[in-house]
Amino acid sequence: MPRAKAPRPLYASFEGPVSTMYAELVERARSQGQLLPGTPGSLALRERPGSGAYWYRRYYPLPKLPQVEDFVCTQADQAAYEAMSSRIESAAWSQEQVRMLRALGMQVADKDAALVLVEMHNRGLFAAGLVLVGTLAYMAWLNGFGVKAVSSRTQDIDVARRHVLKLATPVSFMEAVQATKLGFSAVPAGLSPSAPSTSVKRPGREGLRVDILTSGTDLGQVVRLPELDWHAQCIPYFDYLLASPRQAAMLAGGHCVPVNAPAPERLAWHKLYSSTRRASDTAKAEKDLRQAATLLAVLVERDNFGLSTKAVPKEVLGAARQRLPALCSLLEPHPQALDEVERALHRIALP
């Protein structure tokens, strides 16, 4: 009988120069302040009869969208002209770095996702405490740890907040996504068209969707977020997931966007929990399971992380134990991580 193929490792490490390139890109992104949406673009001088000449930045939001021109300054404002020239040069450098990192195997979200994330960043939402969750957070951590792994393509941006965002003045979430000019429309959270919305979506079956989530005991409960003039959908144990978020970065389009992401170990445990709550969607359940296994393997093997279950809710750990056989199968090529996971889950005493 032919021998069964050995399971493939869940991830592979990048060589040193790749991680160095990524670290430099992230450092520069964090020091830049606001990011330029779309392509880096160029400066164009426009004459207005009777009122003088003005500089505009010309760029493309997306490849298939018309070119946009944003006012920069008057022809006489040399300081503003030079500042924008410097920003365009920096954006072009970042775009080239992201292009090379994508070619080398790093995780990069699509260009429409980049427009949304850049707008959120520029409006101070991540600085105020908004957290990127879901598959994009997983992708961000793969890059952050300097590893490459299988990552399912996603057409969702999931962002969440645990507490009221620390904004100086309220920021309209709908105005923020509409500023991208991607044609987002609100999606009612219930069956009634008049139900409050927790999501927006671009046109088309595969159109990008943005969901606002928060912590709550009742799955699907809708709560109002006054600081965003919007609503959020409650997800059980998001209070655990969103505790102690970390600074991270998301590569998207040609951008590196500073974001917040859940602590990777919390993301892994919560994804195990989520994988047991998707009875009607086995594909997503298996995706959550694989992402959790990959993060746990990376944490143990690359980060020498000892898995602690002290802060993990018992219900989350109970769900993780349900997935232990499948988790063990995925972690077979990672004996150190497998041993640590088994030890962590067998240490707990469930009622």
Secondary structure, DSSP 4 states (H G I P E B T S, - for coil): -PPPPPPPPSEEEPPHHHHHHHHHHHHHHHHS-SPPPSS--EEEEEEETTTEEEEEEEE-SSTTSPPEEEEEEETT-HHHHHHHHHHHHHHHHHHHHHHHHHHHT---B-HHHHHHHHHHHHTTTTTTT-EEEHHHHHHHHHHHHTEEE------EEEEEESS----SS---HHHHHHTTTS--EEEESSSSTTSPEEEEE-SSTT--EEEEEEE-SSTT-EEEEGGGTEEEEEETTHHHHTSS-EEEEEEETTEEEEEEE--HHHHHHHHHHHHTS-TT-HHHHHHHHHHHHHHHHHHHHTT-PPP--TTS-HHHHHHHHHTHHHHHHHTTT-HHHHHHHHHHHHH----
